[in-house]
Amino acid sequence: MLKHKKILLLAIVLITICFVFTVLSINNLNNKLEVVRKKMVGVEKIHIIHDTNTLLQECRGLHQIAKENRENGTLVSKEIKKTIKFAEINMIKLKEKNIHKTVKDLRQENKETWDDVDYFENYTEAIEKLNVSIVDISHKYGLVFEDDKESYKLITVLVYDIPKFSESVGVIRGLGTRILKNKKIEEKERYSIKNNAFNCINTLKNIRYFVTKIKKNEVLENIIQALETYSLKLNLEVKKIDKGIFERSSIDYFLIATQLSKTSKKLFVQTSELLKERLKERENNLINLIKLSLLFFFVVSAFIIVLFYFIDKKAKIVRIKKENEEKDLRVIANLLEKFYNISTVKDLSEKSLNFLVHELNAANGAFYAFRSKTKQLQLTSIYGVDICDAKQIININENIIGESISDKKIKILNIDDGATVVIGAMSVKIKKIIIIPLINMNEAVGSIQLSFVNNDTIGIKFLEKISELLAGYLFKIQKNEEIVKYLEIIDKNVIASNIDKNRVIIDVSEKFAEISGYTKNELIGKKYDFLKHPDLTKVELEKIWNTVTNNKIFEGQLKNKKKNGDSYWTDSLIYPDIDCYENILGYTSIGQDVTDKKRIEALAITDSLTGLYNRRYFDNMFIHQLKLAKREGQLLFFAMMDIDHFKQYNDIYGHQEGDNALKTVGEVLKKSILRANDYVFRIGGEEFGMICFIKDEASAINIANRVRKNIENLNIEHYKNSASRYVTISVGLSIIEAKTCVFDTNVLYKKTDDLLYDAKQSGRNQVKYKML
């Protein structure tokens, strides 16, 4: 009951939160809607003011031709009265008293005393006030605070540019009409009409610029093109007036200017309509969002109510289920106590079967373990049945026990009262038989058969838990038994070791001890590195450990040293041992003895006299090292060396001494290399080769000269040597910029051989080099 109240309270809280969120959202949307509607009112008011301005501009122009002749004057006067009446009606619609006063004052002025100039100036003053009112209205109704870029450009054109353009056209129309009527121009009039013509052109450019920045509108584009055409025509008339050419009548001129004024009004109307459309669209979007917010609230509230109804219902089911599970767990906990220190399949089967028979009140039972090698079930324990009556081996699908293994399902058989049933290991009068297959990771590991003289209900879920638990333990014990056997085989046949984080050996296999010549006690506690052969450099060794300490597996061949000093090779795999948090606890090394294989490989690539690599290996490694240098962008050192006057040395000292000299030179060359990827070869006869990676040109020359001096410093007597009293060598050196080098190995060999020839021709016992 208490939990039910908590669920109900939580539902109310969530609905309240949803309601508050919805109210805040709607308030925010309403505020935005109010702003948009206010802007729409502002646009409408600006439209009315601009219409009024257009009427006043027309009146101002008409006044300039009113007295040109009696007939026209009467007609124009009627038109003026009509126009000013429309202007007053607009002001009434506007409902802005201060702006209405501007037009009212203009009508009530004593016009009888006005001349043309008075009319022009008073109307111009009123128009300017109305233009200022347009700006005031735009501020008052928030139009200037527009976030949408395109709408802001339309407002700028509407509030500033079009009124300015219209007034410039109106001034040009009024002044030009008066000048043409009087057939003379005052300097003040000249300045004013030219200045307004200039403003007219510049303002139209601004309008054109802003219009290009908004979404293309064909009607708007056509109006602007018409404005540009009419502006050009009016500008030509202004230039004639400026030059004192008064050939056009004031009425014709008035009509030309009026054409431009009317087109300007069309631009205003079109711009205003576009802006209204945008604001209307925004208004509709906000209204739809408000509706969606309300819908969201009702949908979410309904969902919360339904959800918590089902949660409450589910909670009741869970409570009942939990009570049953707690009961089952107590039984399983008791079963787990029986498994403590169990290490054999027989022990597990006996203890678990006895426990289940007593816990479930079974009459008898049998436990079968699955043997993966024979694919059969083997009897490992029985209860309440004579061993002679029990079937020892059951094949898969042989009877219901085997079938339950194949189907991987618990089978419950209800038997008619008084019936005698023979099944598996049983032959008794029973009411129910339960077959429990033991499946671990979708693989069969065993089966339990229980028979009952009563028909009490036993939960299938409980039996599944028992099955899962026993299957896991049985699988683990079976694997442990297999592992013990495998470990014995591995210990005797696999070179394996365990190493701690400090590279100290903590355990080794018998095979490891046998091949190394040490006993297990001699190896355990020692640093793993003490077994490495001197040929394995410190750099290579650190590279191996850097690999495994970075949680990666090292795989490769290692050369090690036996207790008696001999060497042996292993094809090794070293991998880190990690915990569940990926912390390295130590390392495991597994290896295979490949010593004989390495000896055979070495014979195939080694010169038998000097112990250096032979010409065959040189041909392969030269290509390989050149590719490697290209890939890594390194400089490659390739030197060819020849013992000076070696034929004469053989003639004087004999071939035996010649062989000794070749061996000694080979040993010096071999000691001159320091890294694993430095190579020395006997290419043929008294000719040697050397390949290594270098940092720069100077390093290459130093290496070559050091090798040359080391040979001479052997002080092997050779009095027929023209370069020295001792055995010397001549060196041809190619420093290869592999990344940019276009030559193949054959060409590089030829070029280096040419350098060696130059060294000999230049006096021997020297180095000739070249960057390639």
FENMO-V530930 format. One record per helix or strand. SS is the DSSP state (@ for helix, = for strand). FROM is the first residue (numbers start at 0). LEN is the number of residues. If there is no record, write none. Layout:
SS&FROM&LEN / SS&FROM&LEN
This chain:
@&1&64 / @&69&25 / @&96&12 / @&110&3 / @&115&25 / @&148&34 / @&186&26 / @&217&25 / @&249&89 / @&344&15 / =&363&8 / =&375&8 / @&386&3 / =&392&3 / @&399&8 / =&410&4 / =&419&4 / =&425&4 / =&431&9 / =&442&10 / @&459&34 / =&494&6 / =&503&5 / @&509&7 / @&519&4 / =&526&1 / @&527&4 / =&531&1 / @&537&12 / =&553&8 / =&566&12 / =&583&10 / @&594&11 / =&605&1 / =&612&1 / @&614&18 / =&634&9 / @&645&8 / @&654&18 / =&678&6 / =&686&8 / @&696&16 / =&716&1 / =&725&1 / =&728&9 / @&744&17 / =&766&5
